[in-house]
């Protein structure tokens, strides 16, 4: 199954977010060595927020994967149950795309 631009954008977003989280964790470890009371309180709060953000991102990824799998299964089922209708729809879309591309 090929990836759509939306799927690639989501993957890029997840990669970027993971990079930010990783850099924030490194910053937390670096600042932790300062030892001031305010810095430590801020670090604890930041670590908790990062943990929550990671959990939400993981849940988002799982949800997106499940929805994608469900859509793929539904499409596969529909095509198997209605092969001629699926061929007709694909042919019609091909004609429309061809006409639109031919105009340019």
Residue, then its C-alpha position, 0 to 999 in steps of 0.5 A: x500500500x502506498x503512502x499518501x501525502x497526508x500519511x507522510x505529513x503525519x509521519x514527519x510531524x511525529x518525527x519532528x515532535x519526537x526530536x523536540x521531545x528528545x532535545x527537551x529531555x537532553x535539556x532537562x538532564x543538562x539543567x538538572x546538574x545546576x541543582x537550584x530549587x526553582x530549576x528542580x521544580x521546573x524540571x519535575x514539571x517539565x518531565x511530567x509534561x513531556x511524559x504526558x506529551x509522549x503518551x498522547x503522541x503514542x495514543x495518536x499514533x495507535x489511533x491513526x494506525x487502527x483507523x488506517x487499517x480499518x479503512x483498508x479492510x473496509x475498502x478491501x471488503x468492498x472491492x471483493x464484494x463489488x468488483x465490477x462496481x469498483x472497476x467502473x468507479x476506477x475507470x470513471x475516475x481515470x477518465x475524469x483525471x485524464x480529461x483534467x490533465x489533457x486540458x492543461 
